[in-house]
Amino acid sequence: MGRFIQIVEVGPRDGLQNEKAVLDPAVRADLVRRLEGAGAKRIEAVSFVHPKYVPQMAGAEEVMAALPHEAGRSRIGLVLNGKGYDRALATGVDEVNVSVAATDGFGLKNQGLAVKDQLVMLGDIVARRHNAEASEGAPSLSAMISCVWGCPFDGEVSVDRVADMVGAIAEMGVGEIGLADTIGAGDPWAVTKKVEAARAVAPNSTLRLHFHDTRNTGLANAYAGVEAGIDVLDASVGGIGGCPFAPGATGNIATEDLVYMLTRGGFETGYDLDALIAAARWIGEAIGRPAPSALSRAGGFPRD
Amino acid sequence: MGRFIQIVEVGPRDGLQNEKAVLDPAVRADLVRRLEGAGAKRIEAVSFVHPKYVPQMAGAEEVMAALPHEAGRSRIGLVLNGKGYDRALATGVDEVNVSVAATDGFGLKNQGLAVKDQLVMLGDIVARRHNAEASEGAPSLSAMISCVWGCPFDGEVSVDRVADMVGAIAEMGVGEIGLADTIGAGDPWAVTKKVEAARAVAPNSTLRLHFHDTRNTGLANAYAGVEAGIDVLDASVGGIGGCPFAPGATGNIATEDLVYMLTRGGFETGYDLDALIAAARWIGEAIGRPAPSALSRAGGFPRD
């Protein structure tokens, strides 16, 4: 058995959120089921944002209602503030992922909060969850820092800025901290540097990486992350998606492309590549454009 | 100054060879000039194959006639056999690149020669060049091994097979030996392994890498190669191209995507990214489809 790399499937959220097509909650729940059928254990299924801003994510409650709890499966809800956390609790998601930006420019545009105010917002949610932890059904919590490898508004983001934020979040007691290349500007050498800096200030937190393929460096960045010891990576079925507030961003790295690379490299992912490719083609039909992933076009390694 | 990585531009040959559009020799020479204007010093400009098989490469003599020798610039001609070498000598290319396949399946399909016969063919060319070396104008010579990370006909290609071939070619005295992922099936861990094996048997040869992006691993593979000490990489402007005999293969890694990644990583390439993107868009218009590279769509790092 090779080393296991956990892939968090974010297609139903980060993927669909930036597609022009708006899919019904029932179709989005169907996508979650298909991805689980292909091997996904953790799926970012919904986002608790106002439907005025992101109509693609409207009806999170309906999506979750169609997905009753199941042992061994985790459905994650993205949360940008305390109001979103209220909705997440009410719908009974298994996990909450709180997004905080590494830059004031992106934080203000995406969430109306500068970095220091986002950290206060996150701290409040962490405290609420801590107080409720004894009660049954408190969701697990992770934080994802956006714009770690560059901001569309503020440009360069320093290693020190990232380390400061990771350190502050680790001190709150958040067990899993993600670093996101929201606009797909990162390079693998910078991935190594920022992962090492993050680990130094958060030795007891699990680090997770989230890459977009805007400048074609997504899989190189994932490889660098794995080589730097990262065991948790986000990816989106079909490579669909992006971010409506990040100009020029294209989709996340494609789950099937990542699974291909890792499997060929001798790693375990728990995914079935053929089933993933089938799910990618299915979602491509649902959104009305072919999934942009390489594997859904080229297929896997040629057979003897 | 960062470490220098030499990028051999292969768009005019490996790129255009697999496009549906057939461009006139004058247009192909124009492309070479534009790429040289963007910083390319070594360009695979022509292929000496029979126009019956690859009409896109017809008129190699006319392309070269439009490109008189210039100090500091090297125009490379691809050669598949002794007859191609005759043509290369007659046109006065600065360099000859001889292609040999790592598998019988690909060698027979692409060149009508099994591996052992291809090595004899290469040996004959090396001998001819050696005998002529004293004469003025003998082109420099490199060999490129195709299908190093997988064959569309024979499937897996072992590290031992690659090492045997590299060792045999190094023994002939070939100074630069390329390893090509012709069908874009490689992963970065396999790149590291095969580069290390090649270096062990050819410590005095320069190793060069050639990746296709068929399964989106091209830049990850390039990164792994650079980390393994490789200083020479092929790429194709706009990411155009492929191989007519490799089903499902898509373009080479795009020069501008590679330049972006390397530049962000602190390396020197000698290329001007904006000029490269302009050349990519120009060739996209000439072939009648947008260049598939990421950078020609997304642009470089966002400015502050």
Boltz contact constraints between the chains, C-beta under 6 A:
constraints:
  - contact:
      token1: [A, 152]
      token2: [B, 302]
      max_distance: 6.0
  - contact:
      token1: [A, 155]
      token2: [B, 302]
      max_distance: 6.0
  - contact:
      token1: [A, 155]
      token2: [B, 304]
      max_distance: 6.0
  - contact:
      token1: [A, 185]
      token2: [B, 301]
      max_distance: 6.0
  - contact:
      token1: [A, 187]
      token2: [B, 261]
      max_distance: 6.0
  - contact:
      token1: [A, 187]
      token2: [B, 264]
      max_distance: 6.0
  - contact:
      token1: [A, 187]
      token2: [B, 265]
      max_distance: 6.0
  - contact:
      token1: [A, 188]
      token2: [B, 223]
      max_distance: 6.0
  - contact:
      token1: [A, 189]
      token2: [B, 265]
      max_distance: 6.0
  - contact:
      token1: [A, 214]
      token2: [B, 298]
      max_distance: 6.0
  - contact:
      token1: [A, 215]
      token2: [B, 260]
      max_distance: 6.0
  - contact:
      token1: [A, 215]
      token2: [B, 294]
      max_distance: 6.0
  - contact:
      token1: [A, 215]
      token2: [B, 298]
      max_distance: 6.0
  - contact:
      token1: [A, 216]
      token2: [B, 219]
      max_distance: 6.0
  - contact:
      token1: [A, 216]
      token2: [B, 257]
      max_distance: 6.0
  - contact:
      token1: [A, 216]
      token2: [B, 294]
      max_distance: 6.0
  - contact:
      token1: [A, 217]
      token2: [B, 219]
      max_distance: 6.0
  - contact:
      token1: [A, 217]
      token2: [B, 261]
      max_distance: 6.0
  - contact:
      token1: [A, 219]
      token2: [B, 216]
      max_distance: 6.0
  - contact:
      token1: [A, 219]
      token2: [B, 217]
      max_distance: 6.0
  - contact:
      token1: [A, 219]
      token2: [B, 220]
      max_distance: 6.0
  - contact:
      token1: [A, 220]
      token2: [B, 219]
      max_distance: 6.0
  - contact:
      token1: [A, 220]
      token2: [B, 220]
      max_distance: 6.0
  - contact:
      token1: [A, 220]
      token2: [B, 223]
      max_distance: 6.0
  - contact:
      token1: [A, 223]
      token2: [B, 188]
      max_distance: 6.0
  - contact:
      token1: [A, 223]
      token2: [B, 220]
      max_distance: 6.0
  - contact:
      token1: [A, 248]
      token2: [B, 298]
      max_distance: 6.0
  - contact:
      token1: [A, 257]
      token2: [B, 216]
      max_distance: 6.0
  - contact:
      token1: [A, 260]
      token2: [B, 215]
      max_distance: 6.0
  - contact:
      token1: [A, 261]
      token2: [B, 187]
      max_distance: 6.0
  - contact:
      token1: [A, 261]
      token2: [B, 217]
      max_distance: 6.0
  - contact:
      token1: [A, 264]
      token2: [B, 187]
      max_distance: 6.0
  - contact:
      token1: [A, 265]
      token2: [B, 187]
      max_distance: 6.0
  - contact:
      token1: [A, 265]
      token2: [B, 189]
      max_distance: 6.0
  - contact:
      token1: [A, 294]
      token2: [B, 215]
      max_distance: 6.0
  - contact:
      token1: [A, 294]
      token2: [B, 216]
      max_distance: 6.0
  - contact:
      token1: [A, 298]
      token2: [B, 214]
      max_distance: 6.0
  - contact:
      token1: [A, 298]
      token2: [B, 215]
      max_distance: 6.0
  - contact:
      token1: [A, 298]
      token2: [B, 248]
      max_distance: 6.0
  - contact:
      token1: [A, 301]
      token2: [B, 185]
      max_distance: 6.0
  - contact:
      token1: [A, 302]
      token2: [B, 152]
      max_distance: 6.0
  - contact:
      token1: [A, 302]
      token2: [B, 155]
      max_distance: 6.0
  - contact:
      token1: [A, 304]
      token2: [B, 155]
      max_distance: 6.0
